[in-house]
């Protein structure tokens, strides 16, 4: 038995039947609810689970008037990552502490954060929250935050913005 690993979100797998036997009949169970009685069935589609690797067990049964034989193998479908995060605020006065909640799916190995102000951070997949403080000078500043999620099946990226206002107030008036 061998574990073949493929990447989602969908995997189309072709099976090659090298069975032998006079006048044999075949029964395939693909582990995803699909079946076939063809010697060489068409490609079978397997779906990923967004939160973990999924193992599908495939069984081929061959039979004729002389006997029955069965073979089993498996396929592991690993999910592709999908970057997504939430912020506890998207604007405010400088210095502005912003909390980020990682909501990435697809079992990313690592997450890369770029905060748009020159700062960046790498976190592991189980770190759910982090904070970053944004500052500005005399003018409103908009920062683009980028989260990149990576695993062996790919990379995904998402962006959002934070607007930071100067923390100074200047009162001014004139009298005529």
C-alpha positions as CSV (number, residue, x, y, z in Angstrom):
1,X,0.0,0.0,0.0
2,X,1.3,3.5,-0.9
3,X,0.0,6.8,0.2
4,X,-0.1,9.2,-2.7
5,X,-0.5,12.8,-1.8
6,X,-2.1,15.4,-4.1
7,X,-3.2,19.0,-3.6
8,X,-6.7,20.4,-3.6
9,X,-9.0,22.2,-4.0
10,X,-10.1,19.4,-6.3
11,X,-7.9,16.5,-7.5
12,X,-8.8,14.5,-10.6
13,X,-7.2,11.1,-10.3
14,X,-7.0,8.4,-13.1
15,X,-6.6,4.8,-12.0
16,X,-4.8,2.2,-14.0
17,X,-6.1,-1.4,-13.6
18,X,-3.4,-4.0,-14.1
19,X,-5.5,-6.9,-12.9
20,X,-5.4,-10.2,-14.7
21,X,-7.9,-13.1,-15.0
22,X,-10.1,-14.7,-17.6
23,X,-13.5,-12.9,-18.0
24,X,-13.0,-10.9,-14.8
25,X,-15.6,-8.4,-13.4
26,X,-14.5,-5.4,-11.5
27,X,-16.0,-3.3,-8.7
28,X,-14.3,0.0,-7.7
29,X,-15.1,1.8,-4.5
30,X,-13.3,5.2,-4.7
31,X,-13.8,6.3,-1.0
32,X,-15.7,9.4,-1.9
33,X,-19.1,7.8,-2.5
34,X,-18.4,7.1,-6.2
35,X,-18.2,3.6,-7.6
36,X,-17.6,1.9,-11.0
37,X,-17.7,-1.5,-12.6
38,X,-15.6,-0.6,-15.6
39,X,-12.2,-2.2,-16.0
40,X,-10.6,1.3,-16.4
41,X,-13.0,3.9,-15.0
42,X,-12.9,7.6,-16.0
43,X,-11.0,10.0,-13.8
44,X,-12.4,10.4,-10.3
45,X,-12.6,13.8,-8.6
46,X,-11.7,14.2,-4.9
47,X,-12.4,17.4,-2.9
48,X,-10.2,18.9,-0.2
49,X,-11.2,19.6,3.3
50,X,-10.3,23.3,4.2
51,X,-9.1,22.4,7.7
52,X,-7.1,19.2,7.4
53,X,-5.6,16.6,5.0
54,X,-8.2,14.1,3.9
55,X,-7.4,10.4,3.2
56,X,-9.6,8.5,0.7
57,X,-9.4,4.7,0.6
58,X,-9.8,3.1,-2.8
59,X,-10.8,-0.5,-3.2
60,X,-10.7,-2.6,-6.4
61,X,-12.3,-6.0,-6.3
62,X,-11.8,-8.4,-9.2
63,X,-13.8,-11.6,-9.6
64,X,-14.6,-14.4,-12.0
65,X,-15.8,-18.0,-11.8
66,X,-12.5,-19.0,-10.3
67,X,-12.3,-16.6,-7.4
68,X,-12.1,-13.1,-5.9
69,X,-9.2,-10.7,-5.3
70,X,-9.2,-7.4,-3.6
71,X,-6.6,-4.5,-3.5
72,X,-6.8,-1.3,-1.5
73,X,-4.8,1.9,-1.7
74,X,-5.2,5.4,-0.5
75,X,-4.9,9.0,-1.7
76,X,-4.3,12.0,0.6
77,X,-5.8,15.3,-0.6
78,X,-4.1,18.3,1.1
79,X,-5.8,21.7,1.1
80,X,-4.5,24.8,-0.7
81,X,-4.2,27.7,1.7
82,X,-6.6,30.7,1.8
83,X,-5.3,33.8,3.5
84,X,-7.9,35.8,5.6
85,X,-7.7,37.9,8.7
86,X,-9.8,40.3,10.8
87,X,-8.7,43.6,12.4
88,X,-10.1,45.0,15.6
89,X,-10.1,48.5,14.1
90,X,-9.4,50.0,10.7
91,X,-8.8,53.7,11.6
92,X,-7.8,55.9,14.5
93,X,-5.3,58.4,15.9
94,X,-1.6,57.9,16.0
95,X,-0.1,55.9,17.7
96,X,-2.8,53.3,16.7
97,X,-2.5,49.8,18.2
98,X,-4.4,47.3,15.9
99,X,-5.1,43.7,16.8
100,X,-5.1,41.1,14.0
101,X,-6.9,37.8,14.1
102,X,-5.6,35.1,11.8
103,X,-8.5,33.3,10.1
104,X,-6.5,31.6,7.3
105,X,-7.7,28.1,6.2
106,X,-6.1,25.3,4.2
107,X,-3.5,24.3,6.8
108,X,-0.9,26.9,6.1
109,X,2.7,26.1,7.3
110,X,3.5,29.7,7.9
111,X,2.0,33.2,7.7
112,X,3.8,36.3,6.6
113,X,2.5,39.7,7.6
114,X,3.5,43.0,6.0
115,X,2.1,46.1,7.7
116,X,2.8,48.7,5.0
117,X,5.0,50.8,7.2
118,X,8.2,48.8,6.6
119,X,7.6,46.3,9.4
120,X,6.8,42.6,8.8
121,X,6.4,39.5,10.9
122,X,6.3,35.8,10.3
123,X,4.0,33.7,12.5
124,X,3.3,30.0,12.7
125,X,-0.1,28.6,11.7
126,X,-1.3,28.2,15.3
127,X,-0.7,31.8,16.3
128,X,-4.2,33.3,16.2
129,X,-3.6,36.9,17.2
130,X,-1.0,39.6,17.0
131,X,-0.8,43.4,17.5
132,X,1.0,46.1,15.6
133,X,1.2,49.8,16.3
134,X,0.8,52.3,13.4
135,X,2.0,55.9,13.6
136,X,1.8,58.9,11.4
137,X,3.3,62.4,11.3
138,X,1.4,65.6,10.2
139,X,-0.9,64.0,7.6
140,X,-3.4,61.1,7.5
141,X,-1.7,57.9,6.4
142,X,-3.2,54.8,4.9
143,X,-1.3,51.5,5.4
144,X,-1.9,48.4,3.4
145,X,-1.6,45.2,5.4
146,X,-0.8,42.0,3.5
147,X,-1.1,38.5,4.9
148,X,0.5,35.6,2.9
149,X,-0.4,32.0,3.7
150,X,1.8,29.2,2.4
151,X,1.9,25.4,2.4
152,X,3.2,22.7,0.2
153,X,0.1,23.1,-2.1
154,X,0.5,26.8,-2.8
155,X,0.4,30.4,-1.6
156,X,-2.5,32.9,-1.1
157,X,-2.5,36.5,-0.2
158,X,-5.1,39.0,1.1
159,X,-4.9,42.7,1.9
160,X,-6.7,45.3,4.0
161,X,-6.1,48.9,5.0
162,X,-5.7,50.9,8.2
163,X,-6.0,54.7,8.2
164,X,-4.1,56.6,10.8
165,X,-4.7,60.3,11.7
166,X,-2.2,62.7,13.3
167,X,-2.5,62.9,17.1
168,X,-2.3,66.7,17.1
169,X,-5.1,69.2,17.2
170,X,-4.5,72.8,16.3
171,X,-7.1,75.4,17.2
172,X,-7.0,78.5,15.1
173,X,-9.3,81.4,14.6
174,X,-9.3,85.1,13.7
175,X,-11.2,88.1,14.8
176,X,-12.3,90.8,12.5
